[in-house]
Amino acid sequence: MTTPAFPPRLPAGQQPAGRPDHRLPAAVAAVVAVLASGCATFQVPTWPWAKTDPAVAAKEAEVNRELGEDADSEVISSEYAGMNPDLVFDPLKGENLTKGWKKLVGRGPNEQVAKAAMAEADRLFRGGDYKGAIPKYKKVIDRWPDSTLEEDARWQLAECLFFTDQYPRAEDAYDELVKKYANTKYLNRIAQRQFVIAQYWIGLDEKNHYPTIVPNLFDRSRPLFDTRGRALKAFDHVRINDPRGPLADDSLMAQANAHFLDHEWLDADYFYGLLRSEYPDSDFLLQAHLLGLQAKLQAYQGPYYEGGILDEAEILADQVVVQFPDQMSGEEESRIRKVRAEVAAQQAERHWERAQFYTKGKYYTAARMYYAMIARDYPETQLAAAAREKYAAIETLADVSDDPFPMLTRVLNPDALKEAELDAMAEAEEQTAIARQPTDGTTPPKF
């Protein structure tokens, strides 16, 4: 028998290749156990600058109790608002780059230079050299911005452009002045200038009918494109820049009249309505009512289209009679009577067309409703007598059935039949109540 050969003994700490060391997992398990026991074993060191005053600690604890869940929040108020991004200086912003470049080349803000340029520009302006004063005023604006001096320079610059017949640039300059200095002392004078410019452009367009898309390359007193559109925009600026100024209602009336003359009835109606609602003390109030009434009637497209504007015209006509009983001339009163009669005729025609539609479909209950409404609400129209005759002709006729299989419906859905009977009874009672109105001179006689 042979004795098995045993491997030689290795020094302590060494293992043969291919055999795992069982002491390593034991060490890892010990580390994990320490970590799993929590962080209580690790204490935050006491720093020399840490708060150790018991009164301070008690105060902080009280505040934390009051805040509750929000104690660790950075935002503890619903009214908190972050910093306005416009107030944050951005060196890469376009205007900041421009300011930095100007300062770098020696053209930064300088009050003395701006005052000298202002004095020179005023001297040229008083001498009538408006063209020569323009670059001087621009220099003042550039060298001393955000100041009273800049406000005066902007006004004078716009005046120079106005007196050199550069009306588009002048109108833009006036509007820029109001945008930067909303409460400028020149507000009333700016409104006057813009109103005059708008009137001039409207008059030119009415006379010459300039094409909208054809550029103006020679006359610097007109815009490059769309003379009429720029005029209407200038009227807008007059009202928006100074809504309670003396020319605000004038600009609205001029704008509405421009649309009226171009047969833009809906736009004209809008601006006449805006004048009536926003400026009830205007001298143009009566004219805004009369012309607005005409615009509504012209905008109405017939009985087959939406009729809301016709209802508005009917209300406006009644309002004119009540609000201006002593201010209308005899001709205007006659015109209002004709308009009211026309509105009544149009409303009767709308009801007639609907009644005819329901008659053709054999929905006689609905048709009788509309015939009765014509006879009751518009007895003086020509359709009133015809509506009474039509009503009498279909008074006893029953509606066509919407149920092709009544026996099947009675079995499968009896509730639907009950609802249909109740609806029919309600409609019959309503149309009977309309048709049987007592005669008092203003309502139709009993059928």
Backbone torsions as a table, in degrees:
resi	resn	phi	psi	omega
1	MET	NA	136.0	-179.9
2	THR	-97.3	144.6	178.8
3	THR	-85.8	129.1	-179.4
4	PRO	-62.6	145.3	-179.2
5	ALA	-89.3	124.1	177.7
6	PHE	-93.7	147.0	178.6
7	PRO	-67.6	151.6	-179.5
8	PRO	-66.5	149.6	179.1
9	ARG	-72.1	130.1	179.3
10	LEU	-90.7	156.6	176.3
11	PRO	-60.8	160.6	180.0
12	ALA	-63.1	141.4	178.6
13	GLY	88.7	-3.8	179.8
14	GLN	-114.8	146.0	178.4
15	GLN	-126.7	148.4	177.0
16	PRO	-68.2	155.1	-179.2
17	ALA	-61.0	138.5	177.6
18	GLY	91.9	-3.5	179.1
19	ARG	-111.2	128.8	-178.9
20	PRO	-74.0	152.5	177.2
21	ASP	-91.5	113.4	-175.4
22	HIS	-78.4	-6.6	179.2
23	ARG	-81.7	-23.5	-179.4
24	LEU	-66.5	-46.8	176.2
25	PRO	-59.9	-32.3	178.8
26	ALA	-65.7	-38.0	179.2
27	ALA	-68.2	-41.2	178.5
28	VAL	-63.6	-40.4	-179.9
29	ALA	-63.9	-35.6	178.8
30	ALA	-66.4	-39.3	179.0
31	VAL	-66.3	-42.2	179.5
32	VAL	-63.3	-38.0	179.4
33	ALA	-64.0	-38.4	179.2
34	VAL	-66.5	-42.2	-179.8
35	LEU	-67.8	-36.6	-179.0
36	ALA	-69.3	-19.8	-179.6
37	SER	-71.7	-6.0	176.3
38	GLY	102.6	174.8	-177.3
39	CYS	-91.4	6.5	-176.8
40	ALA	-66.0	-24.1	-178.9
41	THR	-75.1	-16.2	179.4
42	PHE	-100.6	120.6	-177.1
43	GLN	-106.0	137.5	175.8
44	VAL	-70.8	128.2	-179.5
45	PRO	-64.5	150.5	177.4
46	THR	-87.0	111.5	-177.4
47	TRP	-81.8	155.0	-179.3
48	PRO	-62.3	-30.1	-177.2
49	TRP	-94.3	3.8	-179.7
50	ALA	-67.6	151.4	-179.9
51	LYS	-76.9	121.3	179.1
52	THR	-117.2	0.7	-178.4
53	ASP	-71.0	122.3	-179.9
54	PRO	-61.2	-33.7	-179.2
55	ALA	-65.5	-40.4	179.2
56	VAL	-66.7	-42.9	179.6
57	ALA	-62.9	-40.3	178.9
58	ALA	-65.2	-40.0	178.9
59	LYS	-63.4	-43.1	179.1
60	GLU	-64.2	-39.0	178.8
61	ALA	-64.0	-39.4	179.2
62	GLU	-65.1	-42.4	178.2
63	VAL	-63.3	-41.5	179.9
64	ASN	-64.1	-35.8	177.4
65	ARG	-66.4	-38.9	179.2
66	GLU	-68.0	-37.7	-178.9
67	LEU	-74.6	-29.3	179.1
68	GLY	65.6	-121.7	-176.9
69	GLU	-68.9	-21.2	-177.9
70	ASP	-88.4	10.2	-176.1
71	ALA	-62.6	-35.7	-177.3
72	ASP	-96.3	5.8	-178.1
73	SER	-83.8	145.0	176.4
74	GLU	-77.3	-25.1	-179.6
75	VAL	-116.4	114.0	-175.8
76	ILE	-114.4	10.7	179.8
77	SER	-135.2	136.5	176.6
78	SER	-71.5	-13.7	179.6
79	GLU	-93.0	6.3	-178.6
80	TYR	-67.1	134.1	177.1
81	ALA	-127.3	130.6	179.4
82	GLY	-66.8	172.4	-179.0
83	MET	-65.8	135.9	178.3
84	ASN	-62.8	120.8	-178.5
85	PRO	-62.7	-22.9	178.8
86	ASP	-70.5	-21.3	-179.4
87	LEU	-88.3	-8.4	179.3
88	VAL	-84.7	127.7	-178.5
89	PHE	-73.0	123.6	178.4
90	ASP	-114.9	107.2	-176.3
91	PRO	-66.6	-18.5	-179.1
92	LEU	-93.4	0.1	177.1
93	LYS	-68.8	145.5	-172.6
94	GLY	-54.9	-50.2	-177.2
95	GLU	-68.2	-31.8	177.4
96	ASN	-69.6	-36.2	174.7
97	LEU	-62.8	-41.2	179.4
98	THR	-64.2	-44.4	179.4
99	LYS	-62.8	-43.0	179.4
100	GLY	-63.4	-39.3	179.3
101	TRP	-66.5	-42.7	178.8
102	LYS	-62.0	-41.9	179.2
103	LYS	-65.6	-35.0	-179.0
104	LEU	-67.6	-37.1	-177.8
105	VAL	-94.2	8.3	176.1
106	GLY	86.1	21.7	178.6
107	ARG	-117.6	30.9	177.9
108	GLY	-75.5	-179.0	-179.9
109	PRO	-57.6	133.6	-179.0
110	ASN	-152.4	107.5	-175.0
111	GLU	-65.4	-39.8	-177.3
112	GLN	-64.9	-43.9	178.4
113	VAL	-63.2	-41.3	-179.8
114	ALA	-64.2	-41.1	179.5
115	LYS	-66.2	-38.2	177.9
116	ALA	-64.5	-42.1	178.5
117	ALA	-66.5	-35.3	178.9
118	MET	-65.3	-42.3	179.0
119	ALA	-63.4	-41.7	178.5
120	GLU	-65.8	-41.4	-180.0
121	ALA	-66.0	-40.2	178.4
122	ASP	-64.8	-37.5	178.0
123	ARG	-62.3	-43.7	178.6
124	LEU	-67.1	-37.3	-179.8
125	PHE	-64.4	-45.2	179.5
126	ARG	-65.3	-27.8	177.7
127	GLY	-83.1	-0.3	178.5
128	GLY	86.6	4.8	178.9
129	ASP	-89.9	72.4	-176.0
130	TYR	-67.4	-37.9	-180.0
131	LYS	-64.4	-39.5	178.6
132	GLY	-72.2	-25.4	-179.7
133	ALA	-78.2	-20.5	-176.1
134	ILE	-58.6	-51.9	-179.4
135	PRO	-65.1	-28.7	178.6
136	LYS	-67.4	-44.0	177.7
137	TYR	-65.7	-36.5	175.8
138	LYS	-62.5	-35.7	178.5
139	LYS	-66.1	-39.4	177.3
140	VAL	-61.6	-44.7	-179.9
141	ILE	-61.9	-37.1	-177.3
142	ASP	-75.6	-37.2	-171.2
143	ARG	-91.4	-18.2	179.0
144	TRP	-141.9	70.4	-176.4
145	PRO	-74.9	166.6	175.8
146	ASP	55.9	50.3	-178.4
147	SER	-148.0	166.6	175.0
148	THR	-62.3	-33.1	178.4
149	LEU	-63.1	-41.2	177.7
150	GLU	-65.8	-39.9	178.5
151	GLU	-58.8	-46.6	178.4
152	ASP	-63.7	-39.8	-179.5
153	ALA	-66.2	-38.6	177.7
154	ARG	-64.0	-41.1	177.7
155	TRP	-63.3	-46.0	-179.3
156	GLN	-65.7	-36.2	176.8
157	LEU	-62.1	-44.9	178.5
158	ALA	-62.9	-37.4	177.8
159	GLU	-66.0	-39.9	177.2
160	CYS	-61.6	-42.6	177.9
161	LEU	-65.3	-36.5	178.5
162	PHE	-65.5	-45.8	-176.4
163	PHE	-75.3	-13.6	173.2
164	THR	-98.2	15.2	175.3
165	ASP	64.1	23.8	174.9
166	GLN	-95.2	68.5	-170.1
167	TYR	-65.0	-39.6	177.4
168	PRO	-60.6	-45.1	179.1
169	ARG	-67.5	-35.7	178.6
170	ALA	-65.5	-43.7	179.7
171	GLU	-63.2	-38.7	176.4
172	ASP	-65.4	-39.7	-179.2
173	ALA	-66.4	-40.6	176.7
174	TYR	-61.5	-43.6	-178.0
175	ASP	-67.6	-38.0	177.3
176	GLU	-64.4	-36.4	178.1
177	LEU	-63.2	-42.9	-179.7
178	VAL	-69.3	-35.1	179.4
179	LYS	-64.6	-39.2	-177.8
180	LYS	-83.4	-33.5	-179.6
181	TYR	-127.0	83.4	-172.5
182	ALA	-61.0	-32.2	-179.0
183	ASN	-104.4	35.8	-177.4
184	THR	-62.0	149.4	179.7
185	LYS	-71.8	-9.7	-178.8
186	TYR	-97.6	14.6	-170.2
187	LEU	-60.6	-47.1	-178.7
188	ASN	-64.9	-39.7	-179.9
189	ARG	-70.1	-33.8	176.1
190	ILE	-64.1	-42.8	178.9
191	ALA	-61.0	-40.6	178.2
192	GLN	-62.6	-45.2	179.8
193	ARG	-62.6	-46.5	-178.6
194	GLN	-65.9	-35.2	178.3
195	PHE	-65.9	-42.5	179.2
196	VAL	-64.3	-42.9	179.1
197	ILE	-61.5	-43.8	-179.9
198	ALA	-63.5	-42.1	177.3
199	GLN	-61.6	-40.7	-179.8
200	TYR	-63.3	-45.6	-179.5
201	TRP	-66.5	-39.8	178.5
202	ILE	-63.2	-43.0	178.9
203	GLY	-62.7	-41.6	177.6
204	LEU	-62.7	-42.7	-177.8
205	ASP	-69.0	-38.5	177.7
206	GLU	-64.8	-31.3	-179.3
207	LYS	-81.5	-41.5	-171.6
208	ASN	-107.3	-16.9	179.1
209	HIS	53.2	62.9	-178.6
210	TYR	-66.4	136.1	174.4
211	PRO	-65.2	144.5	-174.7
212	THR	-69.1	-41.2	-171.1
213	ILE	-96.8	-0.9	177.9
214	VAL	-86.3	122.6	-176.2
215	PRO	-72.0	147.4	174.5
216	ASN	-96.6	109.8	-173.0
217	LEU	-106.4	-2.9	-172.2
218	PHE	-125.9	-34.2	-176.1
219	ASP	-94.9	105.2	-177.0
220	ARG	-77.3	-5.8	176.7
221	SER	-82.5	-9.4	178.3
222	ARG	-113.8	157.6	176.0
223	PRO	-66.6	164.1	179.4
224	LEU	-65.9	-41.7	178.3
225	PHE	-132.4	154.9	165.6
226	ASP	53.3	69.8	179.6
227	THR	-59.9	-42.9	-178.1
228	ARG	-66.9	-42.1	179.7
229	GLY	-63.2	-39.1	177.6
230	ARG	-67.8	-32.8	177.4
231	ALA	-65.0	-45.1	178.6
232	LEU	-63.9	-35.4	177.3
233	LYS	-66.9	-36.8	177.5
234	ALA	-65.7	-38.7	174.4
235	PHE	-60.9	-39.2	176.0
236	ASP	-60.2	-42.4	-179.5
237	HIS	-62.4	-37.6	179.3
238	VAL	-59.5	-46.0	-176.8
239	ARG	-75.6	-42.0	-175.8
240	ILE	-71.8	-39.8	-179.0
241	ASN	-70.1	-31.8	-179.3
242	ASP	-140.6	74.7	-171.8
243	PRO	-65.3	-21.0	177.9
244	ARG	-110.4	18.5	179.0
245	GLY	-78.6	170.2	-177.1
246	PRO	-68.6	-17.3	-177.6
247	LEU	-107.7	7.4	-177.6
248	ALA	-65.1	-48.6	179.6
249	ASP	-71.3	-30.4	176.6
250	ASP	-62.7	-42.4	-179.7
251	SER	-65.7	-38.8	177.2
252	LEU	-63.6	-43.7	-179.4
253	MET	-65.3	-41.6	179.1
254	ALA	-63.9	-40.2	179.0
255	GLN	-65.3	-44.3	179.1
256	ALA	-63.9	-41.9	179.5
257	ASN	-64.2	-37.1	178.3
258	ALA	-62.2	-42.8	177.1
259	HIS	-67.5	-37.4	-179.6
260	PHE	-62.8	-44.8	-178.2
261	LEU	-67.9	-25.8	177.2
262	ASP	-92.3	10.5	177.8
263	HIS	61.2	30.3	173.3
264	GLU	-94.1	80.2	-165.3
265	TRP	-68.4	-39.9	-178.6
266	LEU	-67.3	-40.6	177.2
267	ASP	-65.9	-42.1	178.1
268	ALA	-61.7	-43.8	178.8
269	ASP	-61.1	-39.0	-180.0
270	TYR	-62.3	-47.2	-176.4
271	PHE	-73.9	-33.6	173.3
272	TYR	-64.0	-41.5	177.4
273	GLY	-64.7	-38.0	177.9
274	LEU	-64.2	-39.1	177.7
275	LEU	-65.8	-41.2	-179.6
276	ARG	-64.4	-36.8	-176.3
277	SER	-84.8	-36.3	-174.4
278	GLU	-90.7	-24.4	-176.1
279	TYR	-132.7	69.8	-177.4
280	PRO	-68.1	-13.6	178.7
281	ASP	-100.7	12.2	-177.0
282	SER	-70.4	150.4	175.6
283	ASP	-70.8	-15.1	-178.4
284	PHE	-97.2	13.8	-172.1
285	LEU	-63.1	-46.4	-179.5
286	LEU	-63.9	-44.4	178.9
287	GLN	-64.1	-34.7	177.8
288	ALA	-65.3	-34.2	176.6
289	HIS	-69.8	-47.8	-176.3
290	LEU	-66.5	-47.5	-179.3
291	LEU	-70.9	-34.1	175.6
292	GLY	-63.7	-35.8	177.1
293	LEU	-64.3	-42.8	177.6
294	GLN	-65.0	-39.4	179.8
295	ALA	-63.5	-39.6	178.5
296	LYS	-64.1	-43.0	179.9
297	LEU	-65.5	-38.8	179.2
298	GLN	-70.0	-30.6	-179.5
299	ALA	-76.2	-19.8	178.9
300	TYR	-68.9	132.0	-171.4
301	GLN	-106.6	4.2	176.2
302	GLY	121.7	173.8	-173.7
303	PRO	-70.0	-15.3	-178.5
304	TYR	-92.3	3.9	-179.0
305	TYR	-118.7	175.5	-178.0
306	GLU	-59.1	135.2	-172.9
307	GLY	-111.0	15.7	-179.8
308	GLY	-62.7	-37.0	-177.9
309	ILE	-69.0	-27.2	176.5
310	LEU	-71.4	-37.2	174.5
311	ASP	-63.0	-40.5	177.2
312	GLU	-63.2	-39.6	178.3
313	ALA	-63.3	-39.1	178.6
314	GLU	-63.6	-41.7	178.5
315	ILE	-67.0	-42.2	-178.1
316	LEU	-65.7	-37.3	178.5
317	ALA	-63.5	-43.2	176.5
318	ASP	-64.8	-36.0	-180.0
319	GLN	-66.0	-38.2	178.7
320	VAL	-62.0	-43.6	-178.4
321	VAL	-63.9	-38.1	-178.0
322	VAL	-77.8	-39.4	-171.5
323	GLN	-83.7	-28.1	-175.4
324	PHE	-127.2	57.4	-177.7
325	PRO	-70.3	-27.4	-174.7
326	ASP	-109.2	-1.4	-175.8
327	GLN	-101.6	-13.3	-178.3
328	MET	-88.4	142.2	175.0
329	SER	-77.9	172.3	179.6
330	GLY	-61.8	-37.0	178.7
331	GLU	-66.4	-39.4	179.5
332	GLU	-68.5	-38.4	177.0
333	GLU	-63.7	-40.6	177.7
334	SER	-64.1	-38.3	179.3
335	ARG	-65.7	-39.3	179.3
336	ILE	-65.0	-40.5	177.9
337	ARG	-61.6	-41.4	178.7
338	LYS	-65.6	-39.1	-179.6
339	VAL	-65.9	-42.7	179.1
340	ARG	-63.4	-39.4	177.5
341	ALA	-66.2	-37.9	178.2
342	GLU	-66.5	-41.1	178.4
343	VAL	-63.2	-42.7	178.8
344	ALA	-62.1	-41.2	179.3
345	ALA	-64.7	-39.8	179.1
346	GLN	-66.9	-40.9	177.7
347	GLN	-64.8	-40.4	177.9
348	ALA	-64.0	-37.6	178.8
349	GLU	-65.3	-38.2	177.7
350	ARG	-61.9	-45.4	178.6
351	HIS	-65.2	-36.8	-179.9
352	TRP	-63.4	-45.9	-179.7
353	GLU	-62.5	-39.3	177.7
354	ARG	-66.5	-41.3	178.8
355	ALA	-63.4	-39.6	177.9
356	GLN	-64.5	-39.2	179.2
357	PHE	-61.6	-46.5	-179.0
358	TYR	-70.9	-30.0	177.4
359	THR	-66.2	-42.7	179.2
360	LYS	-63.4	-33.9	177.7
361	GLY	-84.3	2.1	179.3
362	LYS	64.4	29.7	171.6
363	TYR	-97.4	76.0	-168.9
364	TYR	-69.7	-27.9	179.1
365	THR	-64.7	-46.7	177.4
366	ALA	-64.8	-39.4	179.0
367	ALA	-62.5	-42.9	179.0
368	ARG	-62.7	-34.8	177.8
369	MET	-58.2	-48.3	-176.3
370	TYR	-72.6	-37.2	175.2
371	TYR	-61.6	-41.5	179.2
372	ALA	-66.2	-37.2	178.3
373	MET	-64.6	-38.0	177.1
374	ILE	-62.7	-46.7	-178.4
375	ALA	-66.7	-33.0	-177.4
376	ARG	-81.8	-46.9	-171.7
377	ASP	-89.2	-25.3	-175.4
378	TYR	-133.6	61.3	-175.0
379	PRO	-69.5	-18.8	-177.1
380	GLU	-90.2	-1.5	179.5
381	THR	-82.8	164.5	-179.0
382	GLN	-71.0	-24.1	-178.4
383	LEU	-80.7	-9.7	-176.5
384	ALA	-63.6	-46.2	-179.6
385	ALA	-65.4	-41.1	179.6
386	ALA	-65.4	-34.6	179.0
387	ALA	-65.7	-37.9	177.6
388	ARG	-64.3	-40.7	179.5
389	GLU	-64.9	-43.9	179.0
390	LYS	-63.2	-39.1	179.5
391	TYR	-62.1	-44.5	-179.6
392	ALA	-64.7	-32.5	-177.8
393	ALA	-71.3	-30.3	-176.5
394	ILE	-112.3	14.1	-173.2
395	GLU	-63.3	-34.6	-175.4
396	THR	-99.4	0.4	-177.1
397	LEU	-80.5	143.3	179.8
398	ALA	-97.4	152.4	-179.6
399	ASP	-69.6	152.7	174.5
400	VAL	-67.0	143.2	-177.2
401	SER	-77.4	135.2	175.3
402	ASP	-87.3	0.9	-176.2
403	ASP	-115.5	101.2	-178.0
404	PRO	-70.9	-19.3	-178.9
405	PHE	-127.4	74.7	-174.5
406	PRO	-63.4	-36.3	-179.2
407	MET	-66.3	-40.2	178.8
408	LEU	-66.7	-39.1	178.3
409	THR	-65.7	-38.4	-179.2
410	ARG	-62.3	-32.6	-178.7
411	VAL	-82.3	-45.7	-172.1
412	LEU	-85.1	-32.6	-175.9
413	ASN	-143.3	73.4	-177.5
414	PRO	-67.5	-26.2	179.6
415	ASP	-64.8	-33.9	179.7
416	ALA	-62.6	-38.0	177.9
417	LEU	-65.4	-39.2	179.7
418	LYS	-65.9	-42.7	178.6
419	GLU	-63.2	-40.2	179.1
420	ALA	-64.2	-40.0	178.5
421	GLU	-64.4	-42.6	179.2
422	LEU	-64.4	-41.6	178.1
423	ASP	-62.6	-42.2	179.7
424	ALA	-64.1	-40.7	178.8
425	MET	-64.3	-41.4	180.0
426	ALA	-64.5	-43.9	179.3
427	GLU	-64.1	-40.2	179.9
428	ALA	-64.1	-43.1	179.0
429	GLU	-63.8	-39.5	-178.0
430	GLU	-67.6	-46.7	-178.9
431	GLN	-68.2	-30.3	176.0
432	THR	-68.0	-39.1	178.8
433	ALA	-65.2	-37.3	178.3
434	ILE	-69.1	-43.2	-174.9
435	ALA	-72.2	-27.7	-174.6
436	ARG	-99.2	36.7	178.5
437	GLN	-69.6	143.3	176.7
438	PRO	-67.6	146.2	-178.0
439	THR	-86.0	119.5	177.7
440	ASP	-130.9	18.5	-179.8
441	GLY	98.4	-26.4	-178.9
442	THR	-110.6	-17.2	178.5
443	THR	-109.9	155.9	-177.7
444	PRO	-69.9	153.7	177.0
445	PRO	-69.9	165.4	178.7
446	LYS	-63.5	141.0	-177.8
447	PHE	-77.3	NA	NA
